[in-house]
Amino acid sequence: MPKQSTDSQLSLLLRVGAAAAVLTLAACASPERTPATAAVAVSHNAVENAVSAGAPELAPQEINAARDKMMRANQALAAKDYKLARELAVQAQADAKLAQSKAASAKATAAADALNADLRVLRQEVDRANSGQ
């Protein structure tokens, strides 16, 4: 067999082996890291959405719980405790969604109360106009 052919086969074999080693190391690095990192990012967005919906004023306990859990999830992520980070992130997301829902509900209740007050005033005006005839 010519030397050049053997060298190219050896080179190919080394490249395939190196690629396999890299893939194995990447797979072993931390299968939990990516889901934990994604969960923390999702919880961060959920908290931002709740804040935008008015949760700090309308659902302060829930948004504070979400913020606390998100902060603890970030700390766990930094400490490479990916399981705890993911659990806390999921809880933070649930708290943030609850805060957002409570804020939306409070706004809807306030709008309904304002509408009822306007209707009451209109009824009084109609009653006054009808009694004057």
C-alpha positions as CSV (number, residue, x, y, z in Angstrom):
1,M,0.0,0.0,0.0
2,P,1.4,3.4,-0.8
3,K,2.5,5.6,2.1
4,Q,0.2,8.5,1.0
5,S,-2.9,6.3,1.2
6,T,-2.0,5.1,4.6
7,D,-1.3,8.6,5.8
8,S,-4.7,9.9,4.5
9,Q,-6.5,6.9,6.1
10,L,-4.7,7.6,9.4
11,S,-5.5,11.3,9.2
12,L,-9.2,10.5,8.5
13,L,-9.2,8.1,11.4
14,L,-7.7,10.6,13.7
15,R,-10.2,13.3,12.6
16,V,-13.2,10.9,13.2
17,G,-11.7,9.9,16.6
18,A,-11.3,13.6,17.6
19,A,-14.8,14.4,16.5
20,A,-16.2,11.5,18.5
21,A,-14.2,12.6,21.5
22,V,-15.5,16.1,21.3
23,L,-19.1,14.9,20.9
24,T,-18.7,12.6,23.9
25,L,-17.2,15.4,26.1
26,A,-20.0,17.7,25.0
27,A,-22.6,15.2,25.8
28,C,-21.1,14.4,29.2
29,A,-20.5,18.1,30.1
30,S,-23.9,18.5,31.6
31,P,-27.1,17.3,30.1
32,E,-29.1,19.3,32.7
33,R,-27.4,22.6,32.1
34,T,-29.3,23.5,28.9
35,P,-32.8,22.9,30.3
36,A,-31.9,24.7,33.5
37,T,-30.5,27.7,31.6
38,A,-33.6,27.8,29.3
39,A,-36.0,27.5,32.3
40,V,-34.2,30.4,34.0
41,A,-34.5,32.5,30.8
42,V,-38.2,31.7,30.5
43,S,-38.8,32.6,34.2
44,H,-37.0,35.9,33.6
45,N,-39.3,36.7,30.7
46,A,-42.4,35.7,32.8
47,V,-41.3,38.0,35.6
48,E,-40.8,40.9,33.1
49,N,-44.3,40.3,31.6
50,A,-45.8,40.3,35.1
51,V,-44.1,43.5,36.0
52,S,-45.3,45.1,32.7
53,A,-48.8,44.0,33.6
54,G,-48.7,45.9,36.8
55,A,-48.0,43.1,39.2
56,P,-45.8,45.1,41.6
57,E,-48.8,47.3,42.5
58,L,-51.6,44.8,42.0
59,A,-50.0,41.5,43.1
60,P,-46.9,42.4,45.2
61,Q,-46.7,39.1,47.1
62,E,-46.7,37.0,44.1
63,I,-44.3,39.0,42.1
64,N,-41.9,39.3,45.0
65,A,-42.0,35.5,45.4
66,A,-41.3,35.1,41.7
67,R,-38.4,37.5,41.9
68,D,-37.0,35.7,44.9
69,K,-37.2,32.3,43.3
70,M,-35.7,33.6,40.0
71,M,-32.8,35.1,42.0
72,R,-32.2,31.8,43.8
73,A,-32.4,30.0,40.5
74,N,-29.7,32.2,39.1
75,Q,-27.6,31.5,42.1
76,A,-28.1,27.8,41.7
77,L,-27.2,28.0,38.1
78,A,-24.0,29.9,39.0
79,A,-23.2,27.1,41.5
80,K,-23.9,24.5,38.8
81,D,-26.8,23.0,40.7
82,Y,-28.8,22.6,37.5
83,K,-31.6,20.5,39.1
84,L,-32.3,23.1,41.8
85,A,-32.0,25.9,39.3
86,R,-34.6,24.4,37.0
87,E,-37.0,23.6,39.8
88,L,-36.7,27.2,41.2
89,A,-37.1,28.6,37.7
90,V,-40.2,26.7,37.1
91,Q,-41.7,27.8,40.4
92,A,-40.7,31.4,39.6
93,Q,-42.5,31.2,36.3
94,A,-45.6,29.9,38.0
95,D,-45.5,32.7,40.5
96,A,-45.0,35.3,37.8
97,K,-47.9,33.9,35.8
98,L,-50.1,34.0,38.9
99,A,-49.0,37.6,39.6
100,Q,-49.7,38.6,35.9
101,S,-53.2,36.9,36.1
102,K,-54.0,38.7,39.4
103,A,-52.9,42.0,38.0
104,A,-55.0,41.5,34.9
105,S,-58.0,40.4,37.0
106,A,-57.6,43.5,39.2
107,K,-57.5,45.7,36.2
108,A,-60.6,44.0,34.7
109,T,-62.5,44.4,38.0
110,A,-61.6,48.1,38.2
111,A,-62.8,48.6,34.6
112,A,-66.0,46.7,35.3
113,D,-66.6,48.8,38.5
114,A,-66.0,52.0,36.5
115,L,-68.4,50.9,33.8
116,N,-71.0,50.0,36.5
117,A,-70.6,53.4,38.1
118,D,-71.1,55.1,34.7
119,L,-74.2,53.0,34.0
120,R,-75.6,54.0,37.5
121,V,-75.1,57.6,36.7
122,L,-76.8,57.2,33.3
123,R,-79.8,55.4,34.9
124,Q,-80.1,58.2,37.4
125,E,-80.2,60.8,34.6
126,V,-82.7,58.7,32.6
127,D,-84.9,58.4,35.7
128,R,-84.6,62.1,36.4
129,A,-85.5,63.0,32.8
130,N,-88.5,60.6,32.9
131,S,-89.8,61.8,36.2
132,G,-89.7,65.4,34.9
133,Q,-92.1,64.7,32.0
